[in-house]
């Protein structure tokens, strides 16, 4: 029955891979998987705190019978943390030191560790949420590659890759040859207007021995912006001085 239980768990876990058919659902699954690491760190810290306080309470002289051994004390403290403890704190009134240790444990576990866990989950979710669509697409691509590796043989895959022409350089414009490794997709020229070309081109060979010529007009664009900024600053200064003059004149007339 134990093996059957694990088999059913693995069956439903493998079904989660079907989430790649929906980008939103796949992104949600990736967020949950990424957050599990933060929960694992929280559990490690909680186990350490449980063992620390369970060992300390066990060697303490008290009359509470459910905290005389380390395992029983750890179980009782864990029940207090998740608020399923059957007894009440009034049972510890006879042992003041035991009550103080339990309160310190509650502060360390239920208040400190749980709030740190909430902060970690929040930060982790914000980080993954910014790129969750990209992560979901990468996961879909990974599943596609694994499926192709199992269903398509190497010869068919090589023939398919050869038909893509990824080794041919891309042509940005007529006569403007770029780098290889991509596929050209045409779009209307009016879709994205470019007033000035930010790519500086030099004719000739790209050999390291033949250095590119120095740019004589490299700082002209920056100089234009600096002159424009100074002109705007002077104009604003003149306008402010004129407004002050008018206000002083009006006050003198009154």
Secondary structure per residue as TSV (DSSP state, phi and psi in degrees):
chain	resnum	aa	ss	phi	psi
A	1	X	-	360.0	-32.3
A	2	X	H	-65.9	-44.2
A	3	X	H	-66.0	-36.6
A	4	X	H	-64.5	-37.2
A	5	X	H	-63.8	-47.1
A	6	X	H	-64.4	-34.7
A	7	X	H	-63.8	-41.8
A	8	X	H	-66.9	-37.9
A	9	X	H	-62.3	-44.8
A	10	X	H	-65.7	-33.9
A	11	X	H	-62.1	-47.6
A	12	X	H	-74.2	-29.1
A	13	X	H	-67.1	-38.9
A	14	X	H	-67.7	-28.6
A	15	X	H	-66.0	-20.8
A	16	X	G	-60.3	-25.2
A	17	X	G	-61.7	-20.5
A	18	X	G	-68.7	-10.0
A	19	X	G	-67.0	-13.7
A	20	X	G	-67.3	-17.3
A	21	X	G	-71.6	-17.4
A	22	X	S	-121.1	122.7
A	23	X	H	-65.5	-41.6
A	24	X	H	-64.8	-44.9
A	25	X	H	-67.0	-38.9
A	26	X	H	-64.6	-38.5
A	27	X	H	-63.7	-40.1
A	28	X	H	-63.5	-41.6
A	29	X	H	-63.7	-41.1
A	30	X	H	-64.6	-37.5
A	31	X	H	-62.3	-43.7
A	32	X	H	-63.2	-41.8
A	33	X	H	-66.2	-41.3
A	34	X	H	-65.9	-33.5
A	35	X	H	-74.7	-22.3
A	36	X	H	-60.3	-32.2
A	37	X	H	-64.2	-38.5
A	38	X	H	-66.6	-37.8
A	39	X	H	-66.1	-36.6
A	40	X	H	-61.7	-42.2
A	41	X	H	-64.1	-38.9
A	42	X	H	-63.3	-41.5
A	43	X	H	-65.2	-37.4
A	44	X	H	-62.5	-45.5
A	45	X	H	-64.5	-39.0
A	46	X	H	-66.1	-41.5
A	47	X	H	-62.3	-40.1
A	48	X	H	-63.3	-43.9
A	49	X	H	-66.1	-39.3
A	50	X	H	-61.9	-46.9
A	51	X	H	-66.1	-36.4
A	52	X	H	-63.0	-52.5
A	53	X	H	-73.5	-31.7
A	54	X	H	-65.7	-39.9
A	55	X	H	-67.7	-39.6
A	56	X	H	-68.4	-41.3
A	57	X	H	-70.8	-31.9
A	58	X	H	-64.4	-40.3
A	59	X	T	-81.1	-5.6
A	60	X	S	-81.8	140.2
A	61	X	-	-79.6	116.1
A	62	X	-	-152.5	171.7
A	63	X	-	-106.8	1.0
A	64	X	-	-78.7	117.4
A	65	X	G	-72.7	-24.9
A	66	X	G	-82.5	3.3
A	67	X	G	-130.0	44.8
A	68	X	S	-101.4	-7.5
A	69	X	S	-132.5	157.5
A	70	X	H	-63.5	-45.9
A	71	X	H	-62.2	-45.0
A	72	X	H	-65.2	-38.9
A	73	X	H	-66.5	-41.2
A	74	X	H	-63.7	-39.9
A	75	X	H	-65.5	-41.4
A	76	X	H	-65.8	-41.8
A	77	X	H	-66.5	-37.5
A	78	X	H	-66.1	-37.1
A	79	X	H	-65.4	-35.9
A	80	X	H	-65.7	-37.7
A	81	X	H	-64.7	-44.0
A	82	X	T	-94.7	10.8
A	83	X	T	61.1	43.3
A	84	X	-	-123.7	20.9
A	85	X	-	-71.7	128.4
A	86	X	S	-74.9	-39.1
A	87	X	S	-79.2	179.9
A	88	X	-	-118.8	159.6
A	89	X	G	-66.4	-19.0
A	90	X	G	-67.5	-16.8
A	91	X	G	-71.9	-14.2
A	92	X	G	-99.4	5.1
A	93	X	T	-65.0	-29.2
A	94	X	T	-71.2	-26.7
A	95	X	-	-112.6	95.8
A	96	X	H	-66.6	-40.0
A	97	X	H	-64.2	-39.0
A	98	X	H	-63.9	-41.4
A	99	X	H	-64.0	-39.5
A	100	X	H	-65.6	-41.8
A	101	X	H	-64.5	-38.4
A	102	X	H	-66.1	-40.6
A	103	X	H	-64.7	-40.8
A	104	X	H	-63.6	-38.8
A	105	X	H	-65.2	-40.4
A	106	X	H	-62.4	-41.2
A	107	X	I	-63.5	-41.7
A	108	X	I	-72.7	-35.2
A	109	X	I	-96.4	-58.8
A	110	X	I	-73.0	-29.8
A	111	X	I	-97.8	-54.2
A	112	X	I	-72.6	-59.3
A	113	X	I	-65.1	-40.7
A	114	X	H	-66.8	-38.4
A	115	X	H	-69.8	-35.3
A	116	X	H	-64.9	-38.9
A	117	X	H	-62.2	-42.6
A	118	X	H	-62.2	-42.1
A	119	X	H	-65.5	-41.0
A	120	X	H	-63.8	-43.7
A	121	X	H	-64.0	-38.1
A	122	X	H	-64.7	-47.9
A	123	X	H	-64.4	-40.6
A	124	X	H	-65.7	-39.6
A	125	X	H	-66.7	-40.1
A	126	X	H	-62.4	-41.4
A	127	X	H	-65.2	-45.3
A	128	X	H	-73.3	-34.3
A	129	X	H	-63.1	-32.0
A	130	X	H	-65.4	-31.1
A	131	X	T	-124.1	23.1
A	132	X	H	-68.0	-33.8
A	133	X	H	-66.3	-41.4
A	134	X	H	-64.1	-42.1
A	135	X	H	-63.8	-37.7
A	136	X	H	-65.2	-40.5
A	137	X	H	-67.7	-36.8
A	138	X	H	-64.1	-39.3
A	139	X	H	-64.2	-40.6
A	140	X	H	-63.7	-41.6
A	141	X	H	-64.2	-37.1
A	142	X	H	-63.7	-43.1
A	143	X	H	-64.9	-39.1
A	144	X	H	-63.7	-43.2
A	145	X	H	-64.9	-41.8
A	146	X	H	-63.1	-39.7
A	147	X	H	-66.6	-42.5
A	148	X	H	-65.2	-35.6
A	149	X	H	-64.9	-31.4
A	150	X	H	-86.3	-28.0
A	151	X	H	-103.2	-26.6
A	152	X	S	-109.5	133.7
A	153	X	-	-80.0	169.9
A	154	X	H	-67.4	-36.4
A	155	X	H	-65.1	-44.7
A	156	X	H	-64.1	-38.8
A	157	X	H	-66.3	-40.7
A	158	X	H	-65.1	-38.9
A	159	X	H	-64.9	-38.6
A	160	X	H	-65.8	-42.3
A	161	X	H	-65.0	-37.1
A	162	X	H	-64.6	-32.7
A	163	X	H	-70.9	-19.1
A	164	X	H	-75.5	-24.4
A	165	X	T	66.1	41.3
A	166	X	T	-73.1	-13.2
A	167	X	T	-87.6	-5.8
A	168	X	S	-88.2	137.9
A	169	X	-	-64.8	145.2
A	170	X	-	-81.1	144.6
A	171	X	E	-107.8	107.9
A	172	X	E	-69.1	-50.7
A	173	X	E	-133.6	167.4
A	174	X	T	-56.8	117.0
A	175	X	T	86.9	-5.1
A	176	X	E	-103.7	93.5
A	177	X	E	-89.2	131.8
A	178	X	-	-109.4	-149.4
A	179	X	-	-92.2	156.8
A	180	X	S	-84.2	-179.8
A	181	X	S	96.9	20.9
A	182	X	S	-146.9	-175.2
A	183	X	-	-128.7	135.2
A	184	X	-	-81.3	129.4
A	185	X	-	-124.4	117.7
A	186	X	-	-84.6	149.1
A	187	X	-	-144.8	159.5
A	188	X	-	-61.3	142.2
A	189	X	T	-66.3	-26.0
A	190	X	T	-82.9	-2.6
A	191	X	S	-70.4	-42.5
A	192	X	S	-132.2	104.1
A	193	X	-	-80.0	134.6
A	194	X	-	-122.1	110.9
A	195	X	S	-79.8	-35.8
A	196	X	S	-135.9	137.4
A	197	X	-	-82.4	121.5
A	198	X	-	-85.8	-5.7
A	199	X	-	-93.4	123.3
A	200	X	-	-92.6	123.2
A	201	X	-	-112.3	141.1
A	202	X	-	-127.0	135.7
A	203	X	-	-78.8	156.4
A	204	X	S	110.9	-166.4
A	205	X	-	-81.5	156.6
A	206	X	-	-99.9	18.1
A	207	X	-	-66.6	143.2
A	208	X	T	-62.0	-26.0
A	209	X	T	-70.4	-27.0
A	210	X	S	-100.3	97.0
A	211	X	-	-72.5	153.3
A	212	X	-	-73.9	149.2
A	213	X	-	-68.4	155.0
A	214	X	-	-70.7	145.9
A	215	X	-	-88.7	112.1
A	216	X	T	-77.3	-28.8
A	217	X	T	-107.3	31.0
A	218	X	T	-67.9	-34.9
A	219	X	T	-98.8	9.6
A	220	X	H	-67.0	-42.0
A	221	X	H	-63.4	-41.1
A	222	X	H	-66.2	-38.4
A	223	X	H	-63.3	-36.3
A	224	X	H	-62.4	-44.8
A	225	X	H	-66.0	-38.7
A	226	X	H	-64.5	-42.3
A	227	X	H	-64.6	-40.0
A	228	X	H	-64.6	-40.5
A	229	X	H	-64.2	-42.0
A	230	X	H	-64.7	-39.1
A	231	X	H	-64.5	-42.7
A	232	X	H	-64.3	-40.7
A	233	X	H	-63.1	-42.4
A	234	X	H	-64.9	-41.3
A	235	X	H	-62.4	-45.0
A	236	X	H	-63.9	-36.0
A	237	X	H	-66.4	-41.3
A	238	X	H	-64.5	-42.6
A	239	X	H	-63.4	-41.3
A	240	X	H	-65.8	-38.7
A	241	X	H	-66.9	-37.6
A	242	X	H	-64.5	-41.9
A	243	X	H	-63.2	-39.6
A	244	X	H	-64.8	-39.2
A	245	X	H	-63.6	-41.8
A	246	X	H	-64.2	-40.5
A	247	X	H	-66.0	-39.6
A	248	X	H	-66.5	-39.1
A	249	X	H	-65.7	-42.5
A	250	X	H	-63.6	-39.8
A	251	X	H	-67.2	-35.2
A	252	X	H	-69.7	-36.6
A	253	X	H	-66.3	-38.4
A	254	X	-	-68.7	360.0
